[in-house]
Every structure is written in structure tokens, then in C-alpha cells.
Amino acid sequence: MRYGSTDVLKGVTFRAERGEVLALLGPNGAGKTTTIEILEGFRMRSAGQVNVLGSDPAHGDERWRARLGVVLQSWRDHGKWRVAELLEHFGRYYRPYSTAEISRPRGTAELLDIVGLAEHANKQVRTLSGGQRRRLDVAIGIVGRPELLFLDEPTAGFDPEARRDFHDLVHRLADLEDTTVLLTTHDLDEAEKLADRILILAGGRIVADGSADQLSRQVSRKTEIRWTRGGQRFVHSADDGTAFVRELFAQYGEEIGDLEVRRATLEDVYMAMVHRHESGVAGDDEPGFGGENR
């Protein structure tokens, strides 16, 4: 994607498999929303090839769109509608496209139960809280039983219980209904819990692609061990953390205190990958997770 002489996206390449959950991470301005909008067919790309469910999104027809579910960051509110009425209304759009390949739309009662809005079925949309409106967004996104679901910051405004329920829903869609899910989020913990694969977008390019564990090992194959002894704090990086800790206790025993053993977290991975791009560092050099004794 190019705006004037500026390349916003350049060589973004990835593939999603059926039933896979992908999380697209990246700093503000990295091109996440632009990427999603190209895949959804809402934005025309400047160049390149895109294939979504067997079609080019730039030429996707209504039958193709009926196979997608979209949950945007925000959308025009239908404040005077009652919740159940709005879901029933959206469900009607999918009925003409129900075939042997495309299942009928979900019933309103089922949707309300799935997203936890059954008690609010007869409330006007404008009376819902922010988190409740977000649940309604999700309900609208899955009303047509999509084969591919786009979620843009889906849990913004959710309380911890609602967030956990939403995570269960995503796993249910992917595992039981074979729905492919592509989500963007700034919540790294959420990405790690939900995603089979994590894509990190920086400077208009995919700079990392893999599971949280795979990316952690790319950033650092070492384990970081922290401990205190004799009032001093020590930090050491080891290839085999278990062996190092055994040697440590064999040598110093009860003198060891405040022991902490950790691998690179997804946050470490994310910050390292983005920093590597912003600083112009290329190649497979490790970006310095852990350190020497000090």
C-alpha cells in the first residue's frame, strides 16, 4: 500500500490456515488496520496479490462477503434499536446466501447467550455500557457463522470476566467450528493466550511470524537466572537453566535467595523485534535478553 511516495505496507507476506488463530501485533502506525482492511476488501491495495477464501478481496461479491465476519474498532451506533431486534435484522442479510457450503445464520437467542447479553435483549443499544456494546459488536460479527473472522481490538472495554468469556468463544469458534480468526490487539497477554501464531508488523513489514514460544527462542535461546547471595544481586544467562540452578545450589546451598528463572516473554520478543527494526539491525543476532553476572 502506497500513499503518494510513501510505502505504508511493503512485502507483507503470510498465510492463514483453516481453524487457525492469528494475532497481528505492531506499534501504532505500523499498518495493522490497513492490512486488515485490504483483506476485508474495504481498501484497495496499490500492488501485490491477495487471496482470501479463494477470491481477491478487491473483487469479492456479496456471497463472498457472507463468508466473512468483521468486528471493527468502532462502527456507527444504532442507538434506538433493541439488542435482539438488531441481531435479528443483521441475520436477515445472510439468509439469501445460505447454501450447503454456507450454514444458516445463528439464531438471535443463541447469539445473545454466546456473548452474554441474554439479560439485555430488550434494551436499547444506547443504554448499554461500553463493554456490553463491544459484546454486541462481536455478536454481529459472528451472526453469519463466518469461515473467517476479523477482530480489530475485540476486547477493548471488557472487564476480566468478559475477557475470559470472549477468549473461550474464540477457542470454541476455532476448535469446534473450524473458523479462521485474525485479530489485532495491543494486549500481549491476550495474544499469547489466544493465538496459534503471532505476526509482528513494524515499518510496513512482517518482522516476525511464529508461536509465542518459537518467537521467544528466536529472541533468546538462553534462560535468565536472577538471585541474591550475601546481600548482592546476580543475573546470569544460561543455555540450560536447570543445570545452572543445580550447580548454583550445589555450590552455595542455603546462601541463595530470591531465585527467579525466566525465559523471554512475549513482551520481550515484541520490544526486541520492534527495536531491531527501528534501529536498522538485521540478521539473527540476539538483541541482548539477559546479561552477564553483575
C-alpha positions in Angstrom: 0.0 0.0 0.0 1.4 3.4 -1.1 0.2 6.8 -0.3 1.9 9.3 -2.7 5.6 8.3 -2.5 5.3 6.7 0.9 5.1 2.9 1.2 2.8 2.1 4.2 3.0 -1.7 3.5 5.8 -3.3 1.6 6.1 -7.0 1.0 3.7 -8.1 3.8 3.5 -11.9 3.2 1.7 -14.5 5.3 -0.8 -17.4 5.1 -3.5 -18.4 7.4 -4.8 -22.0 7.6 -8.4 -23.1 8.3 -9.2 -23.0 12.0 -6.0 -21.1 12.9 -6.0 -18.1 15.2 -3.5 -15.4 14.2 -2.7 -12.3 16.2 -1.3 -9.3 14.3 0.8 -7.1 16.6 2.6 -3.8 15.9 3.1 -0.3 17.2 0.7 2.5 16.2 1.1 3.4 12.6 2.7 0.0 11.6 -0.1 -0.7 9.1 -2.2 -3.3 11.0 -5.6 -1.7 10.2 -4.6 -1.1 6.6 -3.6 -4.7 6.3 -6.9 -5.9 7.7 -8.9 -3.5 5.5 -7.2 -4.8 2.4 -8.0 -8.4 3.4 -11.6 -7.5 4.1 -12.0 -5.8 0.8 -12.6 -2.3 2.3 -9.4 -0.8 0.9 -7.8 -1.2 -2.5 -4.1 -2.2 -2.4 -1.6 -0.4 -4.6 0.2 -3.6 -5.7 0.6 -7.3 -4.8 -1.5 -10.4 -4.7 -4.2 -11.2 -2.0 -6.3 -14.3 -1.8 -9.0 -14.6 0.9 -11.2 -17.7 0.8 -10.3 -18.3 -2.8 -11.1 -14.8 -4.0 -9.4 -11.5 -4.5 -11.0 -9.2 -1.9 -10.9 -6.3 -4.4 -13.4 -8.2 -6.4 -15.3 -10.1 -3.7 -19.1 -10.3 -4.3 -21.9 -10.5 -1.7 -21.7 -14.3 -1.5 -18.0 -14.0 -0.7 -18.7 -11.3 2.0 -21.3 -13.5 3.6 -18.5 -15.9 4.5 -16.6 -13.3 6.5 -17.2 -11.8 9.9 -15.9 -8.4 10.8 -15.6 -6.7 14.2 -14.3 -3.2 13.7 -12.7 -1.0 16.4 -15.8 1.2 16.2 -18.9 1.4 14.0 -22.0 3.6 13.6 -24.2 3.0 16.5 -27.9 2.0 16.1 -28.8 3.5 19.4 -32.6 3.3 19.2 -32.6 -0.4 18.2 -33.2 -3.0 20.8 -30.4 -5.6 21.1 -32.4 -8.6 20.0 -34.1 -6.7 17.1 -30.7 -5.5 15.8 -29.3 -9.0 15.7 -32.4 -10.4 14.0 -32.1 -7.6 11.5 -28.5 -8.4 10.6 -29.3 -12.1 10.5 -31.7 -11.5 7.6 -28.9 -10.3 5.4 -27.2 -13.7 5.4 -30.3 -15.9 4.7 -30.2 -15.4 0.9 -26.6 -16.8 0.9 -27.2 -19.9 3.0 -26.2 -22.9 0.9 -24.8 -26.3 1.6 -21.4 -24.7 2.0 -22.6 -21.7 4.0 -24.6 -22.5 7.1 -27.7 -20.6 8.1 -27.2 -17.5 10.3 -27.2 -18.0 14.0 -30.4 -17.6 15.9 -30.8 -14.4 18.0 -31.2 -16.3 21.3 -28.0 -18.3 20.6 -26.1 -15.2 19.8 -27.3 -13.4 23.0 -26.2 -16.4 25.0 -22.8 -16.8 23.4 -21.8 -13.2 24.1 -23.5 -12.9 27.5 -26.2 -10.4 26.5 -29.3 -12.5 27.1 -30.4 -10.3 30.0 -30.1 -7.2 27.8 -32.1 -8.5 24.8 -34.8 -5.9 25.1 -32.6 -2.9 26.0 -31.9 -0.1 23.5 -28.3 -0.2 22.3 -27.7 3.3 23.6 -28.3 2.2 27.1 -25.6 -0.5 27.1 -22.2 0.0 28.7 -19.1 0.2 26.7 -18.2 -3.4 27.4 -21.8 -4.6 26.5 -21.7 -2.7 23.2 -18.4 -4.4 22.4 -20.1 -7.8 23.1 -22.8 -6.7 20.7 -20.2 -5.9 18.1 -18.8 -9.5 18.4 -22.4 -10.9 18.1 -22.9 -9.0 14.9 -19.5 -10.3 13.6 -20.4 -13.9 14.1 -24.1 -13.8 13.2 -23.4 -15.3 9.8 -21.3 -18.2 11.1 -18.2 -16.9 9.3 -15.5 -19.1 7.9 -13.0 -16.2 8.5 -13.4 -13.7 11.4 -11.6 -10.4 11.6 -11.3 -8.9 15.1 -9.9 -5.4 15.5 -9.1 -4.8 19.2 -12.0 -7.0 20.1 -11.9 -6.8 23.9 -11.4 -3.1 24.4 -13.6 -2.1 27.4 -14.1 -5.7 28.6 -13.8 -6.5 32.3 -11.7 -9.5 33.2 -14.7 -11.9 33.3 -16.0 -10.7 29.9 -12.5 -11.0 28.5 -12.2 -14.6 29.7 -15.6 -15.5 28.2 -14.5 -13.9 25.0 -11.3 -16.0 24.9 -13.4 -19.1 25.4 -15.6 -18.0 22.5 -12.6 -17.6 20.2 -11.3 -21.0 21.1 -14.7 -22.5 20.5 -15.0 -20.9 17.1 -11.6 -22.1 16.0 -11.6 -25.6 17.5 -15.2 -26.7 17.1 -16.4 -24.7 14.1 -13.1 -24.5 12.2 -13.3 -20.7 11.9 -10.1 -18.9 11.0 -9.5 -15.9 13.2 -7.3 -12.9 12.5 -7.2 -10.4 15.3 -5.3 -7.2 16.2 -4.6 -6.3 19.8 -2.3 -4.3 21.9 -2.8 -6.7 24.8 0.3 -9.1 24.6 -1.1 -11.4 27.2 -4.3 -11.8 25.2 -2.3 -12.5 22.0 -0.3 -15.2 23.8 -3.4 -16.8 25.3 -5.4 -16.8 22.0 -3.1 -17.1 19.1 -1.7 -20.2 17.4 0.7 -17.8 15.6 1.7 -14.3 16.2 2.7 -11.9 13.4 4.6 -8.7 14.3 4.3 -5.8 11.9 6.8 -3.0 12.0 7.5 -0.4 9.4 5.1 -1.9 7.0 6.7 -5.3 7.0 6.1 -8.6 8.9 9.3 -8.8 11.1 8.3 -12.0 13.0 6.0 -14.9 12.4 5.6 -17.9 14.8 4.1 -19.1 18.0 4.9 -17.2 21.2 7.4 -20.0 22.2 9.1 -20.0 18.8 9.5 -16.2 18.8 10.9 -16.3 22.3 13.5 -18.8 21.2 14.4 -16.6 18.2 15.0 -13.6 20.5 17.0 -15.6 23.0 17.7 -19.3 23.4 19.0 -18.6 26.8 17.3 -18.7 30.2 17.8 -15.8 32.6 18.5 -16.6 36.2 18.4 -14.0 39.0 19.3 -14.5 42.6 20.8 -12.8 45.7 23.7 -14.0 47.8 25.4 -12.2 50.7 23.3 -9.1 50.0 24.3 -8.9 46.3 22.1 -9.3 43.3 23.3 -11.5 40.5 22.0 -12.1 36.9 23.2 -14.8 34.6 22.1 -16.2 31.2 22.5 -19.9 30.5 21.7 -22.3 27.7 20.5 -24.9 30.2 18.8 -23.0 33.1 18.0 -26.2 35.0 21.7 -27.4 35.0 22.9 -24.0 36.1 20.5 -23.7 39.0 21.6 -27.2 40.2 25.2 -26.2 40.1 24.3 -22.9 41.9 22.7 -24.7 44.8 25.4 -27.4 44.9 28.0 -24.6 45.4 26.1 -22.2 47.7 23.1 -24.0 49.0 21.1 -22.0 51.6 23.0 -18.8 50.8 20.9 -18.5 47.6 17.8 -16.2 48.0 15.2 -14.6 45.8 15.8 -17.0 43.0 14.0 -16.2 39.7 14.2 -18.2 36.5 12.6 -16.9 33.3 12.7 -17.1 29.5 12.0 -14.2 27.2 8.3 -13.2 27.4 6.2 -12.2 24.5 6.7 -8.6 25.6 10.5 -9.1 25.4 10.0 -10.6 22.0 7.8 -7.7 20.8 10.0 -5.0 22.1 13.1 -6.7 20.7 11.7 -7.2 17.2 10.3 -3.6 17.0 13.5 -2.2 18.4 15.6 -4.3 15.9 13.6 -2.8 13.0 13.6 0.8 14.3 17.4 0.6 14.9 18.0 -0.9 11.5 19.6 -4.1 12.9 19.2 -7.0 10.5 20.0 -10.7 10.8 19.7 -13.3 13.5 21.8 -11.6 16.2 20.2 -11.8 19.6 19.1 -8.4 20.9 20.5 -8.9 24.4 17.9 -10.6 26.6 19.6 -11.3 29.8 23.3 -10.5 30.6 26.4 -11.3 32.5 26.8 -11.6 36.2 26.6 -8.3 37.9 
